Amino acid sequence: MDTSVRALVLHGPKDLRIETRSLPPPAPTELQIAIRSTGLCGSDLHYYNHGRNGDIIVKEPLALGHESAGEVVAVGKEAGSFEVGDKVSLEVGLPCEQCESCSNGRYNLCKNMRFRSSAKIFPHFQGTLQERINHPAKWCYKLPGSMSYDEGALLEPLGVATHAARRARIPMKATVLVFGAGAVGLLCAYMAKEAGASTVIIADIDQGRVEFATKNGFANHGYVVSLKRGQSIEEKLAIAKETASSISQTETTTGKTVDEVDVVFECTGVESCVQAAIYITKPGGRVMLVGMGTPIQTLPLSAAALREVDLCGVFRYVNTYDSGIELLSKRGSETPNPGTLITHRFHGLQNAQNAFEMAARTVDEEGNLVLKVVIEMDGKSSKV
Protein backbone atom coordinates (compact mmCIF):
# COMPACT_ATOMS: atom_id res chain seq x y z
CA MET A 1 0.00 0.00 0.00
CA ASP A 2 1.28 3.45 -0.95
CA THR A 3 2.06 5.36 2.26
CA SER A 4 2.34 8.81 0.70
CA VAL A 5 -0.55 11.12 -0.16
CA ARG A 6 -0.88 14.62 -1.53
CA ALA A 7 -2.72 17.14 0.62
CA LEU A 8 -3.91 20.70 0.11
CA VAL A 9 -2.45 22.61 3.06
CA LEU A 10 -3.12 26.15 4.25
CA HIS A 11 -0.04 27.96 5.57
CA GLY A 12 -1.54 31.45 5.83
CA PRO A 13 -4.14 33.70 4.21
CA LYS A 14 -4.50 32.59 0.55
CA ASP A 15 -1.34 30.49 0.93
CA LEU A 16 -2.38 27.02 -0.23
CA ARG A 17 0.29 24.44 -0.98
CA ILE A 18 0.13 20.89 -2.27
CA GLU A 19 2.32 18.80 -0.01
CA THR A 20 3.19 15.12 0.26
CA ARG A 21 2.38 13.53 3.58
CA SER A 22 2.79 10.03 4.97
CA LEU A 23 -0.29 7.96 5.75
CA PRO A 24 -0.08 4.74 7.74
CA PRO A 25 -2.43 1.79 7.18
CA PRO A 26 -5.84 2.20 8.86
CA ALA A 27 -6.13 1.24 12.52
CA PRO A 28 -8.32 -1.80 13.29
CA THR A 29 -11.49 0.32 13.65
CA GLU A 30 -10.69 2.67 10.75
CA LEU A 31 -11.25 2.80 7.03
CA GLN A 32 -8.82 4.28 4.54
CA ILE A 33 -10.81 6.38 2.14
CA ALA A 34 -9.83 7.90 -1.18
CA ILE A 35 -11.58 11.27 -1.18
CA ARG A 36 -13.62 11.75 -4.35
CA SER A 37 -15.66 14.90 -3.69
CA THR A 38 -15.36 17.78 -1.22
CA GLY A 39 -17.68 20.77 -1.01
CA LEU A 40 -16.28 24.12 0.08
CA CYS A 41 -17.91 25.64 3.15
CA GLY A 42 -18.01 29.15 4.56
CA SER A 43 -15.57 28.21 7.31
CA ASP A 44 -13.11 26.94 4.66
CA LEU A 45 -13.34 30.33 2.95
CA HIS A 46 -12.75 32.23 6.20
CA TYR A 47 -9.62 30.19 6.88
CA TYR A 48 -8.45 30.61 3.28
CA ASN A 49 -9.00 34.37 3.12
CA HIS A 50 -7.99 35.36 6.65
CA GLY A 51 -6.13 32.47 8.25
CA ARG A 52 -8.83 32.40 10.90
CA ASN A 53 -12.53 31.78 11.42
CA GLY A 54 -13.74 34.42 13.86
CA ASP A 55 -11.65 34.03 17.00
CA ILE A 56 -10.27 30.65 15.90
CA ILE A 57 -6.81 31.17 14.42
CA VAL A 58 -4.80 28.68 12.35
CA LYS A 59 -1.65 27.93 14.39
CA GLU A 60 -0.06 25.29 12.17
CA PRO A 61 -0.35 24.10 8.55
CA LEU A 62 -3.91 22.87 8.10
CA ALA A 63 -5.53 20.75 5.40
CA LEU A 64 -8.96 22.22 4.75
CA GLY A 65 -12.22 20.52 3.74
CA HIS A 66 -14.91 18.65 5.69
CA GLU A 67 -17.88 18.13 3.34
CA SER A 68 -16.67 14.91 1.76
CA ALA A 69 -17.44 11.51 0.29
CA GLY A 70 -15.06 8.90 -1.06
CA GLU A 71 -14.22 5.29 -1.85
CA VAL A 72 -13.02 2.75 0.68
CA VAL A 73 -9.56 1.50 -0.34
CA ALA A 74 -8.55 -0.35 2.86
CA VAL A 75 -10.48 -1.77 5.80
CA GLY A 76 -9.27 -2.22 9.37
CA LYS A 77 -9.69 -5.66 10.94
CA GLU A 78 -12.47 -4.46 13.29
CA ALA A 79 -14.19 -2.00 10.95
CA GLY A 80 -17.42 -3.94 10.52
CA SER A 81 -19.14 -4.78 7.25
CA PHE A 82 -17.32 -2.30 5.02
CA GLU A 83 -15.56 -3.56 1.91
CA VAL A 84 -12.99 -2.13 -0.46
CA GLY A 85 -14.86 -0.28 -3.17
CA ASP A 86 -17.73 0.92 -0.97
CA LYS A 87 -18.87 4.49 -1.51
CA VAL A 88 -19.11 6.37 1.78
CA SER A 89 -19.93 9.78 3.17
CA LEU A 90 -17.88 11.00 6.12
CA GLU A 91 -19.15 12.55 9.33
CA VAL A 92 -15.99 14.41 10.24
CA GLY A 93 -16.69 15.50 13.82
CA LEU A 94 -15.40 12.98 16.35
CA PRO A 95 -16.89 13.48 19.83
CA CYS A 96 -15.31 12.12 23.00
CA GLU A 97 -18.34 9.86 23.66
CA GLN A 98 -17.78 10.18 27.41
CA CYS A 99 -18.97 13.64 28.47
CA GLU A 100 -22.47 14.65 29.60
CA SER A 101 -23.45 16.01 26.18
CA CYS A 102 -22.39 12.79 24.47
CA SER A 103 -24.19 10.69 27.09
CA ASN A 104 -27.36 12.71 26.52
CA GLY A 105 -27.24 12.12 22.78
CA ARG A 106 -26.19 15.68 21.93
CA TYR A 107 -22.68 14.86 20.79
CA ASN A 108 -22.57 17.95 18.58
CA LEU A 109 -22.13 19.95 21.79
CA CYS A 110 -19.17 17.87 23.00
CA LYS A 111 -16.52 20.24 24.37
CA ASN A 112 -13.82 17.80 23.31
CA MET A 113 -15.04 17.45 19.72
CA ARG A 114 -12.33 16.97 17.11
CA PHE A 115 -13.64 18.33 13.82
CA ARG A 116 -11.70 18.01 10.59
CA SER A 117 -10.42 21.28 9.09
CA SER A 118 -11.15 23.18 12.30
CA ALA A 119 -8.34 25.04 14.08
CA LYS A 120 -10.24 25.07 17.37
CA ILE A 121 -8.08 22.36 18.90
CA PHE A 122 -4.31 22.04 18.75
CA PRO A 123 -2.79 20.13 17.14
CA HIS A 124 -5.44 20.77 14.50
CA PHE A 125 -7.51 17.89 13.14
CA GLN A 126 -6.52 17.82 9.48
CA GLY A 127 -9.26 18.18 6.85
CA THR A 128 -10.35 16.02 3.94
CA LEU A 129 -8.71 17.79 1.01
CA GLN A 130 -6.18 14.99 0.78
CA GLU A 131 -5.94 12.10 -1.63
CA ARG A 132 -6.63 9.59 1.13
CA ILE A 133 -7.37 9.72 4.84
CA ASN A 134 -7.95 7.23 7.65
CA HIS A 135 -11.27 7.72 9.42
CA PRO A 136 -13.18 5.77 12.09
CA ALA A 137 -15.60 3.35 10.45
CA LYS A 138 -18.21 4.34 13.05
CA TRP A 139 -18.46 7.77 11.43
CA CYS A 140 -18.63 6.56 7.82
CA TYR A 141 -21.90 5.89 6.03
CA LYS A 142 -22.39 3.61 3.04
CA LEU A 143 -23.94 5.27 -0.01
CA PRO A 144 -26.26 3.42 -2.38
CA GLY A 145 -24.93 2.86 -5.87
CA SER A 146 -27.39 5.38 -7.28
CA MET A 147 -25.90 8.25 -5.25
CA SER A 148 -22.97 10.22 -6.60
CA TYR A 149 -19.96 11.25 -4.55
CA ASP A 150 -21.07 14.87 -4.93
CA GLU A 151 -24.42 14.01 -3.37
CA GLY A 152 -22.55 12.20 -0.61
CA ALA A 153 -20.59 15.38 0.09
CA LEU A 154 -23.88 17.33 0.36
CA LEU A 155 -24.93 15.21 3.33
CA GLU A 156 -22.83 17.38 5.65
CA PRO A 157 -24.60 20.71 4.97
CA LEU A 158 -27.90 18.82 4.63
CA GLY A 159 -27.23 17.56 8.16
CA VAL A 160 -27.18 21.14 9.45
CA ALA A 161 -30.56 21.80 7.82
CA THR A 162 -31.97 18.50 9.08
CA HIS A 163 -30.88 19.24 12.64
CA ALA A 164 -32.35 22.74 12.41
CA ALA A 165 -35.67 21.40 11.10
CA ARG A 166 -35.87 18.81 13.88
CA ARG A 167 -35.27 21.42 16.55
CA ALA A 168 -37.82 23.73 14.91
CA ARG A 169 -40.66 21.20 15.35
CA ILE A 170 -42.40 22.61 12.30
CA PRO A 171 -46.21 22.27 12.47
CA MET A 172 -47.97 20.65 9.53
CA LYS A 173 -49.04 23.17 6.88
CA ALA A 174 -46.86 25.78 8.58
CA THR A 175 -45.67 29.00 7.03
CA VAL A 176 -41.88 29.18 7.14
CA LEU A 177 -39.48 32.02 6.34
CA VAL A 178 -35.80 31.51 5.54
CA PHE A 179 -33.35 34.40 5.71
CA GLY A 180 -30.37 33.65 3.47
CA ALA A 181 -30.49 31.81 0.15
CA GLY A 182 -27.04 30.27 0.27
CA ALA A 183 -26.55 26.51 0.32
CA VAL A 184 -27.59 26.02 3.97
CA GLY A 185 -30.56 28.37 3.64
CA LEU A 186 -31.78 26.54 0.54
CA LEU A 187 -31.39 23.21 2.33
CA CYS A 188 -33.35 24.56 5.31
CA ALA A 189 -36.13 25.54 2.90
CA TYR A 190 -35.94 22.04 1.43
CA MET A 191 -36.22 20.42 4.87
CA ALA A 192 -39.10 22.72 5.83
CA LYS A 193 -41.06 21.39 2.88
CA GLU A 194 -40.10 17.83 3.77
CA ALA A 195 -41.39 18.47 7.30
CA GLY A 196 -44.80 19.47 5.96
CA ALA A 197 -44.68 23.25 5.63
CA SER A 198 -47.24 24.44 3.09
CA THR A 199 -45.66 27.83 2.43
CA VAL A 200 -41.94 28.58 2.36
CA ILE A 201 -40.64 32.10 1.73
CA ILE A 202 -36.97 32.78 1.18
CA ALA A 203 -35.35 36.20 1.60
CA ASP A 204 -31.91 37.38 0.52
CA ILE A 205 -30.19 40.54 -0.68
CA ASP A 206 -29.21 38.73 -3.90
CA GLN A 207 -32.05 38.62 -6.43
CA GLY A 208 -30.35 35.83 -8.39
CA ARG A 209 -30.33 33.54 -5.38
CA VAL A 210 -33.96 34.31 -4.57
CA GLU A 211 -34.97 33.53 -8.15
CA PHE A 212 -32.99 30.27 -8.05
CA ALA A 213 -34.87 29.22 -4.90
CA THR A 214 -38.30 29.82 -6.36
CA LYS A 215 -37.57 28.49 -9.86
CA ASN A 216 -36.11 25.24 -8.50
CA GLY A 217 -38.89 24.60 -6.01
CA PHE A 218 -37.00 25.24 -2.78
CA ALA A 219 -39.40 28.07 -1.87
CA ASN A 220 -42.90 29.09 -2.88
CA HIS A 221 -42.17 32.78 -2.68
CA GLY A 222 -39.11 35.01 -2.64
CA TYR A 223 -38.27 38.40 -1.19
CA VAL A 224 -35.27 40.57 -2.02
CA VAL A 225 -34.10 42.33 1.14
CA SER A 226 -33.22 46.02 0.89
CA LEU A 227 -29.65 47.06 1.58
CA LYS A 228 -30.93 49.96 3.68
CA ARG A 229 -28.91 50.32 6.88
CA GLY A 230 -29.56 52.51 9.93
CA GLN A 231 -27.05 54.30 12.14
CA SER A 232 -28.72 54.35 15.55
CA ILE A 233 -30.32 51.32 17.14
CA GLU A 234 -33.71 53.01 16.77
CA GLU A 235 -33.15 53.35 13.02
CA LYS A 236 -31.96 49.75 12.73
CA LEU A 237 -35.00 48.38 14.55
CA ALA A 238 -37.32 50.53 12.45
CA ILE A 239 -35.79 49.09 9.27
CA ALA A 240 -36.13 45.56 10.67
CA LYS A 241 -39.82 46.20 11.41
CA GLU A 242 -40.23 47.56 7.89
CA THR A 243 -38.63 44.43 6.42
CA ALA A 244 -40.87 42.18 8.50
CA SER A 245 -43.95 44.16 7.55
CA SER A 246 -43.08 44.02 3.87
CA ILE A 247 -42.51 40.25 3.92
CA SER A 248 -45.78 39.79 5.82
CA GLN A 249 -47.63 41.22 2.82
CA THR A 250 -46.48 38.34 0.60
CA GLU A 251 -49.53 36.83 -1.05
CA THR A 252 -49.77 33.05 -0.88
CA THR A 253 -51.33 30.70 -3.44
CA THR A 254 -54.60 30.87 -1.48
CA GLY A 255 -54.78 34.62 -2.07
CA LYS A 256 -54.15 35.48 1.57
CA THR A 257 -51.19 37.46 2.86
CA VAL A 258 -48.59 35.75 5.04
CA ASP A 259 -49.02 38.10 8.01
CA GLU A 260 -46.91 36.17 10.56
CA VAL A 261 -44.91 32.96 10.19
CA ASP A 262 -44.64 29.85 12.36
CA VAL A 263 -40.88 29.36 12.03
CA VAL A 264 -37.96 31.43 10.78
CA PHE A 265 -34.66 29.85 9.79
CA GLU A 266 -32.15 32.66 10.18
CA CYS A 267 -29.19 31.55 8.06
CA THR A 268 -27.26 34.80 7.65
CA GLY A 269 -26.16 35.75 11.17
CA VAL A 270 -26.81 39.38 10.18
CA GLU A 271 -28.22 41.50 13.00
CA SER A 272 -30.95 43.14 10.92
CA CYS A 273 -32.21 39.75 9.76
CA VAL A 274 -32.36 38.35 13.29
CA GLN A 275 -34.29 41.45 14.35
CA ALA A 276 -36.75 41.11 11.46
CA ALA A 277 -37.10 37.39 12.22
CA ILE A 278 -38.30 38.16 15.75
CA TYR A 279 -40.81 40.72 14.53
CA ILE A 280 -42.40 38.50 11.87
CA THR A 281 -42.70 35.32 13.96
CA LYS A 282 -46.18 34.68 15.34
CA PRO A 283 -46.79 34.26 19.08
CA GLY A 284 -45.49 30.88 20.18
CA GLY A 285 -43.34 30.52 17.08
CA ARG A 286 -39.65 29.84 16.75
CA VAL A 287 -36.61 31.62 15.33
CA MET A 288 -33.88 29.12 14.48
CA LEU A 289 -30.43 30.71 14.75
CA VAL A 290 -28.54 28.80 12.06
CA GLY A 291 -26.20 31.44 10.63
CA MET A 292 -22.88 32.26 12.27
CA GLY A 293 -22.50 36.01 11.86
CA THR A 294 -22.06 39.04 14.07
CA PRO A 295 -21.19 37.61 17.52
CA ILE A 296 -22.69 40.48 19.56
CA GLN A 297 -26.06 41.87 18.49
CA THR A 298 -28.78 44.20 19.75
CA LEU A 299 -32.11 42.40 19.55
CA PRO A 300 -35.72 43.33 20.47
CA LEU A 301 -35.96 40.69 23.18
CA SER A 302 -39.20 42.08 24.63
CA ALA A 303 -40.85 41.47 21.26
CA ALA A 304 -39.84 37.82 21.64
CA ALA A 305 -40.44 37.37 25.38
CA LEU A 306 -43.90 38.96 25.50
CA ARG A 307 -45.11 36.73 22.64
CA GLU A 308 -43.21 33.59 23.71
CA VAL A 309 -41.17 33.53 20.52
CA ASP A 310 -38.40 31.02 21.13
CA LEU A 311 -34.88 31.85 19.96
CA CYS A 312 -33.33 28.46 19.30
CA GLY A 313 -29.64 27.85 18.61
CA VAL A 314 -28.47 25.37 15.99
CA PHE A 315 -24.94 23.95 15.97
CA ARG A 316 -23.86 21.39 13.40
CA TYR A 317 -25.94 18.18 13.57
CA VAL A 318 -26.73 14.95 15.40
CA ASN A 319 -27.57 11.59 13.80
CA THR A 320 -28.53 13.02 10.41
CA TYR A 321 -26.55 11.04 7.84
CA ASP A 322 -28.75 7.93 7.63
CA SER A 323 -31.91 10.00 7.19
CA GLY A 324 -30.14 12.22 4.66
CA ILE A 325 -29.10 9.22 2.57
CA GLU A 326 -32.66 7.90 2.62
CA LEU A 327 -34.06 11.31 1.72
CA LEU A 328 -31.75 11.89 -1.25
CA SER A 329 -31.92 8.34 -2.58
CA LYS A 330 -35.73 8.26 -2.53
CA ARG A 331 -36.36 11.82 -3.68
CA GLY A 332 -39.47 12.12 -5.84
CA SER A 333 -39.63 13.92 -9.14
CA GLU A 334 -41.84 16.66 -7.68
CA THR A 335 -39.48 17.60 -4.85
CA PRO A 336 -36.53 20.01 -5.19
CA ASN A 337 -33.22 18.48 -6.19
CA PRO A 338 -30.49 19.42 -3.68
CA GLY A 339 -27.92 18.42 -6.30
CA THR A 340 -28.74 21.60 -8.22
CA LEU A 341 -26.99 23.55 -5.46
CA ILE A 342 -23.67 22.35 -6.88
CA THR A 343 -23.04 25.00 -9.49
CA HIS A 344 -19.30 24.65 -10.07
CA ARG A 345 -16.90 21.71 -10.08
CA PHE A 346 -13.09 21.77 -10.14
CA HIS A 347 -10.98 18.70 -10.78
CA GLY A 348 -7.94 17.85 -8.70
CA LEU A 349 -6.00 19.52 -5.91
CA GLN A 350 -4.01 21.44 -8.52
CA ASN A 351 -7.15 23.47 -9.26
CA ALA A 352 -8.18 23.98 -5.66
CA GLN A 353 -7.03 27.60 -5.45
CA ASN A 354 -9.32 28.45 -8.38
CA ALA A 355 -12.13 26.63 -6.59
CA PHE A 356 -11.65 28.72 -3.45
CA GLU A 357 -11.60 31.93 -5.47
CA MET A 358 -14.81 30.89 -7.22
CA ALA A 359 -16.52 29.97 -3.95
CA ALA A 360 -15.96 33.50 -2.69
CA ARG A 361 -17.99 34.93 -5.59
CA THR A 362 -21.73 35.26 -6.10
CA VAL A 363 -21.54 34.94 -9.90
CA ASP A 364 -18.85 33.60 -12.23
CA GLU A 365 -17.22 35.33 -15.21
CA GLU A 366 -20.20 34.46 -17.40
CA GLY A 367 -22.74 35.78 -14.93
CA ASN A 368 -23.84 32.35 -13.71
CA LEU A 369 -24.88 31.99 -10.07
CA VAL A 370 -22.32 30.52 -7.67
CA LEU A 371 -23.77 28.46 -4.81
CA LYS A 372 -21.86 25.31 -3.89
CA VAL A 373 -18.39 24.66 -5.28
CA VAL A 374 -16.93 21.15 -5.10
CA ILE A 375 -13.44 19.78 -5.70
CA GLU A 376 -13.55 16.35 -7.34
CA MET A 377 -10.70 13.85 -7.34
CA ASP A 378 -10.43 10.52 -9.14
CA GLY A 379 -7.30 9.27 -7.43
CA LYS A 380 -5.13 10.04 -10.44
CA SER A 381 -2.61 12.80 -10.95
CA SER A 382 -3.76 13.53 -14.47
CA LYS A 383 -4.46 16.99 -15.76
CA VAL A 384 -7.96 18.46 -15.92
N, C-alpha and C positions, 0 to 999 in steps of 0.2 A: 504493500500500500504506500502510495506517495505521501510523504510526511510534510511536504511544503505546500503552502497555499498563498495565493495573492489576496491582499486585503486593501480596501480603500480606507486610508487613515487620515484623520484630521489632525494637523499639527498646530493650527492657529486659524484665525479668521481667513476664509477662502484659500487656505493652504491644504489642499488635498493631495495625498501622495499614494501611489500604488506601491505597496511593499510586500516582500515575501516573508511569510511567517512560518514557523513550524507548527504542526498539528499532530498530536499523538493519536493513537487508535482510541476509539470511544471506550469509556469506562463500562463496566458490566451493565449499568442501568441507563446507558446513553445510546443515542443514535448518532452516526455521522451523516450529515445531510449536505448535499450539494445544493447550494442556494440557486434557485431558478428565477425568482421574481421578488423584487423588493420595492414597495411603494415609499415615496418620500413624504415625510410628515412635517408638520409645522415645527416641531422641536428639532428635527434634523436641520431645517433651514436656519433656525436661531443659532444653533451650534456652528453651522457653516459660515454664516454671515458675521457673527460676533464672537465666536469662541466661548459662548455662554448661552444659557437658557434661563433668563431672569437672573436670580441670584446664584444659580448653579454654574460654576465655572469649570471648563475643561483644564485639568491639571497635568495630564499626560496624553500622549498620542492615543486617539480614540477612533476605532472603527465605528462608523455611523450605521443607521438602518435598523428597523425593528418590525416593519410590516412585511413579513416574508413567508414564502412557501418554497419547498424544494423537494429533491428526490433522495430517498434513503440509499446510501452507498455502502454503509457498514452498520452492523447491528451488534450491540453488546450482548453478552451471554445471558443477562437477566432483564432484557429489554422487552419482554412480552412477545406479542404476536406479530411484530413488525417484520417485514422482509425487505431485502435489497430490491430496489425498484419501486417501492411504495411512494406515492405522492403524499406529502404531508404539509400541513400548515403549522406554524410554530407560535405558541404562546410564550413570549420572551421574558415575562416577569416571573422570577423564581422567589416565592415567599419562603419564610423560615419554617412554616408549618408547625410552629411550637408556641407562638405568642397568643394572646387573648383574641386578637382580630382573626387570626388563622383558625383558632379553635371555634370561633363563632361563625365561620363560613364567610367571613369578609376579608379574604386574603389580600384583596387589592389595597387594603389599608395597613398591611404589615409594615412596621417601621424598619424592618430589616430586609425589605424587598431588594433583590438584585434584578435590575431591569436593563436589558441590552441597549446599548447606545446612550445610556444615561450617565452623566458625570456626577450624579448625586453621591455615590459611594466611591471610595478610593481604596485600592486600585479600582478603576472603572471596569464595568462589565462590558466587554467589547461587543459591538453590534454585528449585524448580519450581512453587511456588505463585504463579504469574503467569499471566496470560491467554495469553501466547505467549512462547516463548524460542527462541533460536538454539542449535543443538547440532550437534556434528560428526556427519555421516552415518555415519561408521565405528562410532559407538557407539549407533546406532539400529537397531531390529530390527522388520521388518515382521510384523504380526499377521495371521493368517488372518481372513477375514470372519466366521467363526463365533465368534471370541473377542471378548469385551467389553473395553471400556477398563479396567473394574475388574479383570478377570483379567490384563490387561496390566500393571497397576500391581502385582499380586501377584508378578510375576516377580522383582522385586528381593528381597523376603524369601525367596522360594523359592530364589533363587540362593545365599543364605547356607546354607540347609539342604542344597542340592545339593552345594555345596563341602564342607560338613562330612561328608556321607555318602561322598563320594569319598575324602576323607582318612581316613575310618574303615576303609575296606576291609572292609566287613561281610561275613562268611562267609555262604554260603547256609544257610538254615534257622537263622540265628542267633537268639539271644535278646537283645533290645535294651531298655534302660531309658532313658527321657527324663525328666530333671528339669526341670520348668517347662512348663506347659500354656498358655502364651501363643501368639501367632501363630507365632513362630519354632520353639518347641518342638513345636507341632502339625505344622508343616511338616517338621521333622526326623523325627517319627514317620512321616509320610507317605512320606518318602524312604527310611526304613529298610525299610518294606514294599516299596517299589518295588525296592529293592536285593536283596530275597529273604529278609528276616528272617521267621521263622515266628511269633515271639512278640514283641510290642511292649507294654511296660508304660509307663504315663505317671504321673508323680508330681507333685503340686502341693499347696499349702496350701489351695487353693480347691476345694471339693467340686464346685461348679458347673462349673468348667473340666474337672475330671477326668471328670465325667459326660458333658460335651459330647464329649470325646475318644473315649470308649468307645461312646457312642450313635451317633456319626457315622463310626465305623469307622477313626479314626486310630490307635487303640490297641486291643489285645485285652483288656487289663486296666488298672485304675486303682488308684492308692494315694493317699490323702489324708495328707499329711505333717503330723505333730504340730507345734504351735507351741512345743514345749518348748525352752527355751534354757538352756545352762549358763553358769556364771560363770568358772570356771577352765578352762584348756585341757584338763585331765583330764576334767572334766565334759562339755565340748563333744565331745570325741572319743568318750566313752562313749555320748552321745546319738546321734552319727553311726553308731556300731557298731550301736546298737539299731535305728535306722532301716533300715540295710542288712539286718540280720537279719530284721526284720519283712517287708520287701519280698521277701526271698529265700524266704519261706514262701508267696508267691503261687502258687496252684494253676493250672496251665495246662489247656488243653482235653484234654490227654492224661491228666490226673489226677496228673501229677507236679508237684512244687514246683519253682520257678525255681532255687533254690540260688544260683548265680552267673550273671552275664550276660557276653556276649561284648563288648558295646560299651555305653558310657553316653554319651548326649548331655547334657552339663550346660549347660542354657540359662538358668540363674538368676544365676550369678555369686555365689551365696550360699555363704559358707565351709562351713557345715554340710552343704550338698548336695555340694560338691566332696569333702569328707571321706568322706561316705557313698558317693559314686561310686567312690572308690578301694577302699573295703572290699568292695563288692559285685561288683567286676569280677574275672572269673576270671583265673588266671595266663595271661600272654600276651595279655590283652585290652587294650582301649583306652578311655580316658576323653577324650572330645572336649570341649574347653573353648570352648564357643560363647558363653555368657553373659558380659556385661561388668558385673561387680559390684564387690565389695570388692577394691581394688587390691592390698592386702597381706594375705596369709592364712597361717594356720598349718595345715600339712597333714601327714598321716602318710606321709612320703615313703618310709620304710623298708617300709611295707606295699605300696607300689608297686614299689620297686626290687628287693626280694627275690622278687617274683613276676613281674617283667618286665611290669608294667602300664604301658603308655605313656600319658603325659599329652600330649595333642596339641592345640596351639593352632589356632584357626579365626578368620580375619579376612576379612570380606566374602566375595569370590567371584572366580572366574576362569573365563571362557568357559562361562557357565552359561545364557545367555539362549536360545540356539538349542535346547538340550535341554529347557529349561523350556517353550518354546512347543510343541515336539513332544509333551511329556508332557501338558500341559493340553488340547491340541487333540485328542488321541487317547485321552483318559481313558475307560476302560470303565465300565459301569454298576455294576460290583461294587467299584470302588475308591473311596476317600474323595473327596469333592469339595472341593478347597481353597477354592472360592468361598464355601462356608458360613462361612469365617472372617470374612467381611465381615458384621458384625452391624448396623452403623449407617452411614447415608449422609447427608451434608449437602450442600445445593446452593448453590454460589456462594461467592465470597470473603466476601460479607457475613455468611455464617453460620459462618465459619471459627473464630471464638472459641468458639462453642458446640460445634463439633467437637472442639477441643482440650480443652475442659472434659469432654466425654463420654469422650474417649480416656483420661483420667486415672482413670476410674472402672472398677470391676469389674462393676457392674450399673447399669442405668438406672433412671429413676423408677418404672417399672413392674415392676422386678425381673428384667428380661431381661439375659442375659449380654452383657457388652461385650468383644469381642475386637479386631477390626480396624475402625477408623473411616476412611472415605474421604470426601474432598471432591470432588464432581463439578462440572464446569463445562461448559456447552454453547456457550460463546462469546458468549452474550447477557447483557445486564445486567438481565434481567427478574427479578421477584421470585420467591420460592420457590413 
